[in-house]
Amino acid sequence: MMGTLATVMAGKKIRTFKDRFIASVTGDIEEVNGILKITRIDVKYLLKLPEEQRDSAIECFNNYIQFCPAAQSVIGCIDVTHNLDLENSEE
């Protein structure tokens, strides 16, 4: 998911290298009918970027999931949530 979002942002000239782009992932594993299953994945992105790229980053975030093979493979089976925190940074 992170790679797909970075690729979409690269198309808008938003840098996502090194410490500018971080993802934190948590989830739940539950017993369902006697079998352990991943039931929830929560992805929290942090992106440091110049103020003038903020709107483009939000647009990318709002659209990337439809292009993400990993997310599209599990949506419907696993509850996937994601959010994007933006932090101002000098270029």
Summary of the structure (lengths in Angstrom):
residues: 91
radius of gyration: 14.9
end to end distance: 24.4
largest distance: 51.6
contacts: 229
relative contact order: 0.26
helix: 38%
strand: 43%
